[in-house]
């Protein structure tokens, strides 16, 4: 239990001299953004994810066989937009490969612009969302989350991919006592799962009981804060920002 709590603390408040510096809490924030955004896309845009591409592949299969409530164009639009965003994020990451702080700050700045457009679209889209705004939201949010995923992949902070939890959840038990192992990183992995869950819960509550634009507005604030904080923390070429760490 002590090691579990120590890992949680280290993820939320990392040591200044740690190998990843402030990246763990920053990426944890982006994990909550994923929960907020995917709750919006699934509940408002109709059985489609803009961050969880595994789900979209399955939804596309459902749509192809005629299952109700699923859309071939919506799933394809999300997959395509995510891929384009990931390509953009990958290009930025490659150009800034020697500076992890700039990778995250620049990618999140670009992501902020996409999420800001999504907030405007959501505010103007009416209820229910019209088809034009629906696909506009799928595209801009899919691109935003593709950028986020590409940046997280480049940063390579263990168990903090920000969008994919399958391997994280697997690691909790596969590396735990049930498998005859020590349970290494259970604190960080559990915190990651809980953070995305919390984002999804908050997003769903706001959509069901308040205004559908609120989850995106909160996500916009969070992404903006991460962009600014990363830029500030990365000033002066700290050791954690260098690729060798």
VODO-50636 format. One record per residue (C-alpha): x, y negated, z negated; residue number from 1; residue in one letter. Coordinates in nm, 3 decimals, decimal comma. Layout:
% residues N
{X X&Y Y&Z Z&drenvo NUM&gudren A};
...
This chain:
% residues 245
{X 0,000&Y 0,000&Z 0,000&drenvo 1&gudren X};
{X 0,285&Y -0,238&Z -0,083&drenvo 2&gudren X};
{X 0,446&Y -0,184&Z 0,256&drenvo 3&gudren X};
{X 0,108&Y -0,230&Z 0,428&drenvo 4&gudren X};
{X 0,052&Y -0,565&Z 0,256&drenvo 5&gudren X};
{X 0,412&Y -0,667&Z 0,322&drenvo 6&gudren X};
{X 0,363&Y -0,606&Z 0,694&drenvo 7&gudren X};
{X 0,042&Y -0,808&Z 0,694&drenvo 8&gudren X};
{X 0,218&Y -1,095&Z 0,519&drenvo 9&gudren X};
{X 0,517&Y -1,074&Z 0,752&drenvo 10&gudren X};
{X 0,288&Y -1,091&Z 1,054&drenvo 11&gudren X};
{X 0,090&Y -1,389&Z 0,929&drenvo 12&gudren X};
{X 0,381&Y -1,573&Z 0,765&drenvo 13&gudren X};
{X 0,701&Y -1,443&Z 0,927&drenvo 14&gudren X};
{X 1,050&Y -1,522&Z 0,804&drenvo 15&gudren X};
{X 1,211&Y -1,816&Z 0,981&drenvo 16&gudren X};
{X 1,509&Y -1,601&Z 1,072&drenvo 17&gudren X};
{X 1,299&Y -1,308&Z 1,198&drenvo 18&gudren X};
{X 1,366&Y -1,167&Z 1,543&drenvo 19&gudren X};
{X 1,034&Y -1,296&Z 1,674&drenvo 20&gudren X};
{X 1,010&Y -1,618&Z 1,475&drenvo 21&gudren X};
{X 0,655&Y -1,762&Z 1,476&drenvo 22&gudren X};
{X 0,540&Y -1,546&Z 1,768&drenvo 23&gudren X};
{X 0,346&Y -1,288&Z 1,559&drenvo 24&gudren X};
{X 0,093&Y -1,534&Z 1,410&drenvo 25&gudren X};
{X 0,067&Y -1,719&Z 1,741&drenvo 26&gudren X};
{X -0,010&Y -1,398&Z 1,929&drenvo 27&gudren X};
{X -0,249&Y -1,295&Z 1,654&drenvo 28&gudren X};
{X -0,436&Y -1,618&Z 1,722&drenvo 29&gudren X};
{X -0,453&Y -1,525&Z 2,090&drenvo 30&gudren X};
{X -0,590&Y -1,185&Z 1,989&drenvo 31&gudren X};
{X -0,882&Y -1,362&Z 1,823&drenvo 32&gudren X};
{X -0,930&Y -1,563&Z 2,141&drenvo 33&gudren X};
{X -0,975&Y -1,232&Z 2,323&drenvo 34&gudren X};
{X -1,255&Y -1,130&Z 2,087&drenvo 35&gudren X};
{X -1,429&Y -1,464&Z 2,131&drenvo 36&gudren X};
{X -1,403&Y -1,465&Z 2,509&drenvo 37&gudren X};
{X -1,503&Y -1,102&Z 2,565&drenvo 38&gudren X};
{X -1,805&Y -1,140&Z 2,337&drenvo 39&gudren X};
{X -1,913&Y -1,432&Z 2,555&drenvo 40&gudren X};
{X -1,855&Y -1,251&Z 2,883&drenvo 41&gudren X};
{X -2,034&Y -0,933&Z 2,779&drenvo 42&gudren X};
{X -2,333&Y -1,092&Z 2,606&drenvo 43&gudren X};
{X -2,382&Y -1,396&Z 2,830&drenvo 44&gudren X};
{X -2,249&Y -1,292&Z 3,171&drenvo 45&gudren X};
{X -2,402&Y -0,945&Z 3,173&drenvo 46&gudren X};
{X -2,204&Y -0,629&Z 3,096&drenvo 47&gudren X};
{X -1,868&Y -0,752&Z 3,217&drenvo 48&gudren X};
{X -1,541&Y -0,815&Z 3,035&drenvo 49&gudren X};
{X -1,288&Y -1,081&Z 3,129&drenvo 50&gudren X};
{X -1,005&Y -0,952&Z 2,906&drenvo 51&gudren X};
{X -1,064&Y -0,578&Z 2,867&drenvo 52&gudren X};
{X -0,996&Y -0,449&Z 3,215&drenvo 53&gudren X};
{X -1,026&Y -0,085&Z 3,109&drenvo 54&gudren X};
{X -1,390&Y -0,155&Z 3,032&drenvo 55&gudren X};
{X -1,442&Y -0,318&Z 3,371&drenvo 56&gudren X};
{X -1,306&Y -0,016&Z 3,555&drenvo 57&gudren X};
{X -1,559&Y 0,199&Z 3,370&drenvo 58&gudren X};
{X -1,839&Y -0,054&Z 3,430&drenvo 59&gudren X};
{X -1,756&Y -0,055&Z 3,800&drenvo 60&gudren X};
{X -1,795&Y 0,322&Z 3,804&drenvo 61&gudren X};
{X -2,134&Y 0,290&Z 3,631&drenvo 62&gudren X};
{X -2,245&Y 0,029&Z 3,884&drenvo 63&gudren X};
{X -2,136&Y 0,243&Z 4,179&drenvo 64&gudren X};
{X -2,369&Y 0,523&Z 4,072&drenvo 65&gudren X};
{X -2,660&Y 0,285&Z 4,019&drenvo 66&gudren X};
{X -2,667&Y 0,253&Z 3,639&drenvo 67&gudren X};
{X -2,886&Y -0,036&Z 3,532&drenvo 68&gudren X};
{X -2,735&Y -0,353&Z 3,390&drenvo 69&gudren X};
{X -2,400&Y -0,323&Z 3,565&drenvo 70&gudren X};
{X -2,282&Y -0,517&Z 3,869&drenvo 71&gudren X};
{X -2,030&Y -0,416&Z 4,132&drenvo 72&gudren X};
{X -1,954&Y -0,778&Z 4,236&drenvo 73&gudren X};
{X -1,917&Y -0,894&Z 3,874&drenvo 74&gudren X};
{X -1,674&Y -0,614&Z 3,785&drenvo 75&gudren X};
{X -1,472&Y -0,670&Z 4,102&drenvo 76&gudren X};
{X -1,465&Y -1,047&Z 4,042&drenvo 77&gudren X};
{X -1,336&Y -0,996&Z 3,688&drenvo 78&gudren X};
{X -1,070&Y -0,747&Z 3,797&drenvo 79&gudren X};
{X -0,959&Y -0,969&Z 4,084&drenvo 80&gudren X};
{X -0,947&Y -1,289&Z 3,878&drenvo 81&gudren X};
{X -0,758&Y -1,115&Z 3,598&drenvo 82&gudren X};
{X -0,507&Y -0,981&Z 3,850&drenvo 83&gudren X};
{X -0,453&Y -1,328&Z 4,000&drenvo 84&gudren X};
{X -0,410&Y -1,477&Z 3,654&drenvo 85&gudren X};
{X -0,165&Y -1,205&Z 3,558&drenvo 86&gudren X};
{X 0,029&Y -1,276&Z 3,877&drenvo 87&gudren X};
{X 0,044&Y -1,646&Z 3,794&drenvo 88&gudren X};
{X 0,147&Y -1,572&Z 3,436&drenvo 89&gudren X};
{X 0,407&Y -1,327&Z 3,558&drenvo 90&gudren X};
{X 0,554&Y -1,581&Z 3,797&drenvo 91&gudren X};
{X 0,581&Y -1,844&Z 3,525&drenvo 92&gudren X};
{X 0,730&Y -1,589&Z 3,285&drenvo 93&gudren X};
{X 0,991&Y -1,484&Z 3,539&drenvo 94&gudren X};
{X 1,103&Y -1,841&Z 3,598&drenvo 95&gudren X};
{X 1,128&Y -1,910&Z 3,226&drenvo 96&gudren X};
{X 1,253&Y -1,563&Z 3,133&drenvo 97&gudren X};
{X 1,542&Y -1,687&Z 2,919&drenvo 98&gudren X};
{X 1,322&Y -1,890&Z 2,684&drenvo 99&gudren X};
{X 1,035&Y -1,707&Z 2,512&drenvo 100&gudren X};
{X 0,906&Y -2,029&Z 2,354&drenvo 101&gudren X};
{X 0,862&Y -2,191&Z 2,695&drenvo 102&gudren X};
{X 0,701&Y -1,875&Z 2,834&drenvo 103&gudren X};
{X 0,426&Y -1,889&Z 2,573&drenvo 104&gudren X};
{X 0,387&Y -2,268&Z 2,567&drenvo 105&gudren X};
{X 0,363&Y -2,311&Z 2,945&drenvo 106&gudren X};
{X 0,138&Y -2,009&Z 2,996&drenvo 107&gudren X};
{X -0,098&Y -2,121&Z 2,722&drenvo 108&gudren X};
{X -0,105&Y -2,474&Z 2,864&drenvo 109&gudren X};
{X -0,217&Y -2,333&Z 3,198&drenvo 110&gudren X};
{X -0,463&Y -2,105&Z 3,019&drenvo 111&gudren X};
{X -0,601&Y -2,408&Z 2,834&drenvo 112&gudren X};
{X -0,694&Y -2,568&Z 3,164&drenvo 113&gudren X};
{X -0,888&Y -2,259&Z 3,275&drenvo 114&gudren X};
{X -1,069&Y -2,227&Z 2,942&drenvo 115&gudren X};
{X -1,156&Y -2,599&Z 2,950&drenvo 116&gudren X};
{X -1,322&Y -2,549&Z 3,289&drenvo 117&gudren X};
{X -1,510&Y -2,251&Z 3,144&drenvo 118&gudren X};
{X -1,639&Y -2,467&Z 2,857&drenvo 119&gudren X};
{X -1,774&Y -2,719&Z 3,108&drenvo 120&gudren X};
{X -1,933&Y -2,445&Z 3,318&drenvo 121&gudren X};
{X -2,093&Y -2,287&Z 3,010&drenvo 122&gudren X};
{X -2,234&Y -2,621&Z 2,896&drenvo 123&gudren X};
{X -2,388&Y -2,684&Z 3,238&drenvo 124&gudren X};
{X -2,499&Y -2,330&Z 3,321&drenvo 125&gudren X};
{X -2,845&Y -2,328&Z 3,165&drenvo 126&gudren X};
{X -3,022&Y -2,033&Z 3,007&drenvo 127&gudren X};
{X -3,012&Y -1,775&Z 3,147&drenvo 128&gudren X};
{X -2,689&Y -1,848&Z 3,332&drenvo 129&gudren X};
{X -2,743&Y -1,898&Z 3,704&drenvo 130&gudren X};
{X -2,553&Y -1,676&Z 3,946&drenvo 131&gudren X};
{X -2,321&Y -1,951&Z 4,068&drenvo 132&gudren X};
{X -2,209&Y -2,042&Z 3,718&drenvo 133&gudren X};
{X -2,194&Y -1,676&Z 3,620&drenvo 134&gudren X};
{X -1,934&Y -1,596&Z 3,882&drenvo 135&gudren X};
{X -1,752&Y -1,923&Z 3,821&drenvo 136&gudren X};
{X -1,720&Y -1,832&Z 3,454&drenvo 137&gudren X};
{X -1,608&Y -1,478&Z 3,531&drenvo 138&gudren X};
{X -1,335&Y -1,607&Z 3,762&drenvo 139&gudren X};
{X -1,193&Y -1,883&Z 3,542&drenvo 140&gudren X};
{X -1,207&Y -1,672&Z 3,224&drenvo 141&gudren X};
{X -1,064&Y -1,367&Z 3,399&drenvo 142&gudren X};
{X -0,774&Y -1,575&Z 3,530&drenvo 143&gudren X};
{X -0,718&Y -1,727&Z 3,185&drenvo 144&gudren X};
{X -0,699&Y -1,387&Z 3,020&drenvo 145&gudren X};
{X -0,474&Y -1,250&Z 3,293&drenvo 146&gudren X};
{X -0,227&Y -1,531&Z 3,221&drenvo 147&gudren X};
{X -0,246&Y -1,454&Z 2,849&drenvo 148&gudren X};
{X -0,183&Y -1,085&Z 2,904&drenvo 149&gudren X};
{X 0,116&Y -1,149&Z 3,130&drenvo 150&gudren X};
{X 0,272&Y -1,383&Z 2,875&drenvo 151&gudren X};
{X 0,221&Y -1,136&Z 2,589&drenvo 152&gudren X};
{X 0,373&Y -0,860&Z 2,799&drenvo 153&gudren X};
{X 0,681&Y -1,071&Z 2,869&drenvo 154&gudren X};
{X 0,722&Y -1,165&Z 2,504&drenvo 155&gudren X};
{X 0,706&Y -0,797&Z 2,405&drenvo 156&gudren X};
{X 0,631&Y -0,844&Z 2,035&drenvo 157&gudren X};
{X 0,548&Y -0,491&Z 1,907&drenvo 158&gudren X};
{X 0,175&Y -0,418&Z 1,859&drenvo 159&gudren X};
{X 0,071&Y -0,769&Z 1,965&drenvo 160&gudren X};
{X -0,044&Y -0,737&Z 2,324&drenvo 161&gudren X};
{X -0,343&Y -0,967&Z 2,243&drenvo 162&gudren X};
{X -0,586&Y -0,785&Z 2,473&drenvo 163&gudren X};
{X -0,531&Y -0,407&Z 2,457&drenvo 164&gudren X};
{X -0,598&Y -0,213&Z 2,136&drenvo 165&gudren X};
{X -0,604&Y 0,149&Z 2,252&drenvo 166&gudren X};
{X -0,236&Y 0,217&Z 2,186&drenvo 167&gudren X};
{X -0,245&Y 0,002&Z 1,873&drenvo 168&gudren X};
{X -0,526&Y 0,210&Z 1,722&drenvo 169&gudren X};
{X -0,353&Y 0,529&Z 1,834&drenvo 170&gudren X};
{X -0,038&Y 0,422&Z 1,654&drenvo 171&gudren X};
{X -0,219&Y 0,370&Z 1,324&drenvo 172&gudren X};
{X -0,292&Y 0,743&Z 1,294&drenvo 173&gudren X};
{X -0,033&Y 0,896&Z 1,527&drenvo 174&gudren X};
{X 0,246&Y 0,735&Z 1,322&drenvo 175&gudren X};
{X 0,070&Y 0,782&Z 0,988&drenvo 176&gudren X};
{X 0,061&Y 1,042&Z 0,711&drenvo 177&gudren X};
{X -0,199&Y 1,250&Z 0,895&drenvo 178&gudren X};
{X 0,064&Y 1,317&Z 1,161&drenvo 179&gudren X};
{X 0,333&Y 1,377&Z 0,901&drenvo 180&gudren X};
{X 0,499&Y 1,040&Z 0,960&drenvo 181&gudren X};
{X 0,554&Y 0,723&Z 0,758&drenvo 182&gudren X};
{X 0,277&Y 0,507&Z 0,902&drenvo 183&gudren X};
{X 0,519&Y 0,242&Z 1,020&drenvo 184&gudren X};
{X 0,360&Y -0,088&Z 1,128&drenvo 185&gudren X};
{X 0,017&Y 0,013&Z 0,999&drenvo 186&gudren X};
{X -0,019&Y -0,333&Z 0,845&drenvo 187&gudren X};
{X 0,044&Y -0,522&Z 1,168&drenvo 188&gudren X};
{X -0,161&Y -0,279&Z 1,374&drenvo 189&gudren X};
{X -0,455&Y -0,288&Z 1,136&drenvo 190&gudren X};
{X -0,440&Y -0,667&Z 1,123&drenvo 191&gudren X};
{X -0,441&Y -0,686&Z 1,503&drenvo 192&gudren X};
{X -0,753&Y -0,470&Z 1,527&drenvo 193&gudren X};
{X -0,925&Y -0,666&Z 1,250&drenvo 194&gudren X};
{X -0,842&Y -0,997&Z 1,418&drenvo 195&gudren X};
{X -0,997&Y -0,903&Z 1,751&drenvo 196&gudren X};
{X -1,297&Y -0,760&Z 1,567&drenvo 197&gudren X};
{X -1,337&Y -1,086&Z 1,376&drenvo 198&gudren X};
{X -1,321&Y -1,287&Z 1,698&drenvo 199&gudren X};
{X -1,589&Y -1,070&Z 1,855&drenvo 200&gudren X};
{X -1,812&Y -1,096&Z 1,547&drenvo 201&gudren X};
{X -1,783&Y -1,475&Z 1,535&drenvo 202&gudren X};
{X -1,847&Y -1,500&Z 1,909&drenvo 203&gudren X};
{X -2,152&Y -1,273&Z 1,892&drenvo 204&gudren X};
{X -2,297&Y -1,459&Z 1,592&drenvo 205&gudren X};
{X -2,264&Y -1,793&Z 1,768&drenvo 206&gudren X};
{X -2,418&Y -1,663&Z 2,089&drenvo 207&gudren X};
{X -2,710&Y -1,487&Z 1,920&drenvo 208&gudren X};
{X -2,787&Y -1,746&Z 1,654&drenvo 209&gudren X};
{X -2,653&Y -2,075&Z 1,790&drenvo 210&gudren X};
{X -2,514&Y -2,205&Z 2,123&drenvo 211&gudren X};
{X -2,344&Y -1,985&Z 2,381&drenvo 212&gudren X};
{X -2,079&Y -2,247&Z 2,455&drenvo 213&gudren X};
{X -1,941&Y -2,244&Z 2,099&drenvo 214&gudren X};
{X -1,722&Y -1,930&Z 2,130&drenvo 215&gudren X};
{X -1,550&Y -2,080&Z 2,433&drenvo 216&gudren X};
{X -1,511&Y -2,416&Z 2,259&drenvo 217&gudren X};
{X -1,342&Y -2,246&Z 1,964&drenvo 218&gudren X};
{X -1,122&Y -2,044&Z 2,201&drenvo 219&gudren X};
{X -1,022&Y -2,368&Z 2,376&drenvo 220&gudren X};
{X -0,918&Y -2,526&Z 2,045&drenvo 221&gudren X};
{X -0,719&Y -2,218&Z 1,948&drenvo 222&gudren X};
{X -0,535&Y -2,191&Z 2,280&drenvo 223&gudren X};
{X -0,455&Y -2,563&Z 2,269&drenvo 224&gudren X};
{X -0,316&Y -2,530&Z 1,917&drenvo 225&gudren X};
{X -0,101&Y -2,232&Z 2,018&drenvo 226&gudren X};
{X 0,038&Y -2,424&Z 2,317&drenvo 227&gudren X};
{X 0,128&Y -2,725&Z 2,102&drenvo 228&gudren X};
{X 0,262&Y -2,522&Z 1,811&drenvo 229&gudren X};
{X 0,481&Y -2,307&Z 2,036&drenvo 230&gudren X};
{X 0,629&Y -2,614&Z 2,198&drenvo 231&gudren X};
{X 0,705&Y -2,766&Z 1,858&drenvo 232&gudren X};
{X 0,850&Y -2,446&Z 1,711&drenvo 233&gudren X};
{X 1,059&Y -2,386&Z 2,023&drenvo 234&gudren X};
{X 1,230&Y -2,725&Z 2,017&drenvo 235&gudren X};
{X 1,603&Y -2,703&Z 1,956&drenvo 236&gudren X};
{X 1,660&Y -2,360&Z 2,111&drenvo 237&gudren X};
{X 1,590&Y -2,138&Z 1,806&drenvo 238&gudren X};
{X 1,733&Y -1,787&Z 1,801&drenvo 239&gudren X};
{X 1,393&Y -1,614&Z 1,831&drenvo 240&gudren X};
{X 1,326&Y -1,792&Z 2,159&drenvo 241&gudren X};
{X 1,624&Y -1,635&Z 2,332&drenvo 242&gudren X};
{X 1,565&Y -1,323&Z 2,535&drenvo 243&gudren X};
{X 1,838&Y -1,122&Z 2,362&drenvo 244&gudren X};
{X 1,624&Y -1,126&Z 2,049&drenvo 245&gudren X};
